[in-house]
Amino acid sequence: MTSEDTYDFIVVGAGPAGYALAASLSSTKSKPRVLLLEAGGKNDDETKRVDGKRWTTFMEPTMNWGYKTVPQDTCSGRELDYSRGKGLGGSSASNFGVYTVGAKDDYDAWGEKVGDKVTYGWNAMQPRFKKLETFDGTIYLPENQKYARPDPADHGHEGPLKVGYAKEWEKDLPLILDSLEEAGLQRNLDHNSGNPIGMGLMINSASSGRRTTAALFEHHQNPDGRIPNWVIIHASATRVMFDDKKAIGVETRSQSGSDLNIYYATKEVILSAGTLDTPKILMHSGIGPREHLEEYSIQVVQDLPAVGQGLKDHFFVPLVLARSPETNDRNSFYGSEEAMSAGLAQWNKDKTGPWTKHGCQVACGWFKSDKITSSQEFKDLDLSVQEFMNRETIPHYEIISGFPMHLMFPQLFQDYSYLSLIGFLMNEQSTGEVRLQSSKPEDPLLFDPKALTHPFDQRAAIEIYRHLLDITKHPAFAKDTISTILEAPSESDEDILQFWKDNTSSSWHMTGTVKMGKEGDVDAAVDNRFRVFRVEGLRVADMSVVPVMTNNHTQATAYVTGTTCAEVLIGEYALDEE
């Protein structure tokens, strides 16, 4: 062991949770030595930050692990895309750039489940969200200011994450918002207030035409003027090293795959590799279900059956309609290679132009459904689940309008004057798992979300899609529709459910495979201080520990999970004391 290889804290994974955690620890007054390990590259190509291209960044092989699920029997035998960001920033550098915090009742339920409402309730989480962001709620055209009215008290203005609304909008966005309101969708003037119910403007993890990623933590000064003081090494963590049951370091493999190294931690190792990879590191370290580890001849350090279980996600399907060309100007941009190339040149020059307008501001909203809660499938749920889903701020589904699908599925479109409505299932009751497929740490796990296997999910999926169809038939909306590009063949339960099975996708919101809970909970693997049960010096801080499938796009929850763990560690080790 050399001093060069020894740190106070080792954080594995430079995604939203890991970056937030490492930055918070390393910028404390005591200036601990912090090592941040990241298996991917630097992700410093500026062209991957173009706001209007954020929908296709995941297609970059160097920025995506390229994971797929196992074939899903309830999804027509398909392997679903399970993209996960690779490199500095993690999935924040490759996802769709949606910044939503979820419902305040999500976080209150988190506190209830783990026996700590003080640390995890909304009253504790909202101040952390505010510290994370620099929010720009400016809407430049006076006639559009009716679509959002964020309360400054609900937002932060000095954090590392630059989020807000796009400066320019596509021509038909106000038209769509108005027609959706006429079709019965209530308006929400700020989804990030703690109550997401209603339709409104999506808050983007982008600012001034440029994508915001977790890498911004690297250069952010805290209020005292301190900046993070850490070491970043690009290598894959293969396993945690133990002395008996105390974590003492991390074994890594170089990016070339040829060199093994060990880095040592005098205080703690914290895994922030995400819902799909943190359980892999744990299992190859000997922590997980005993029989499963022994199947692959892995020496068991601690039998922990919950590791790899509890996988949750949000699944969605689209409804796509051709719209009147007079309502928008997409054909003149997406239909012209010259216009798109000129737009990119303008963005490279000064971060302005059509690539900061097209695809940069869409609408989204979360809703409750009496048809879902009156169904027999809902009534068959455990009473505690029913009570949670009936809480004031808990939605049953999400709708997004204006998603630029042609960027991912060009074969569907003859031209670009179209509109996609997407329905997302919230609070899914199907529960999946991740499992080893070999004894080699470099092999990914087998990912099985068991999508749409629960009767409630199937009933909710049917009612969600039927509501989308009802919206499109309303006169205020239908007047600008020319034809259907993609929808279920009929409104029967059978055809709608089959449409989901044939077309559902993951939204890459994977959660819960190393779930936080109370000692003795059979489905829990870490306690409410992020400590892995029955070992020392090892914590987990990423979406794998979150015990509630939050009703949002989960990158914001990943950030706040990292900062919450940092607060816990800073308090325990008195890192901010003189």
MOPE-V868328 format. One record per helix or strand of 3 or more residues. SS is the DSSP state (alpha for helix, beta for strand). FROM is the first residue (numbers start at 1). TO is the last residue. If there is no record, write none. Layout:
ss:from:to
SS:FROM:TO
SS:FROM:TO
//
This chain:
ss:from:to
alpha:3:5
beta:6:12
alpha:16:26
beta:34:38
alpha:46:49
alpha:51:53
alpha:57:59
alpha:61:63
alpha:73:75
alpha:90:93
alpha:104:114
alpha:117:120
alpha:122:132
beta:133:136
alpha:142:147
alpha:152:154
beta:161:164
alpha:173:182
alpha:191:193
beta:197:201
alpha:214:219
beta:230:243
beta:246:254
beta:260:271
alpha:278:284
alpha:290:295
beta:309:312
beta:315:323
alpha:325:327
alpha:330:334
alpha:337:350
alpha:354:356
beta:363:367
alpha:370:373
alpha:376:379
alpha:383:389
beta:397:401
alpha:405:407
alpha:410:412
beta:418:425
beta:432:435
beta:446:448
alpha:455:473
alpha:475:478
beta:481:486
alpha:493:503
beta:538:540
alpha:555:572
//
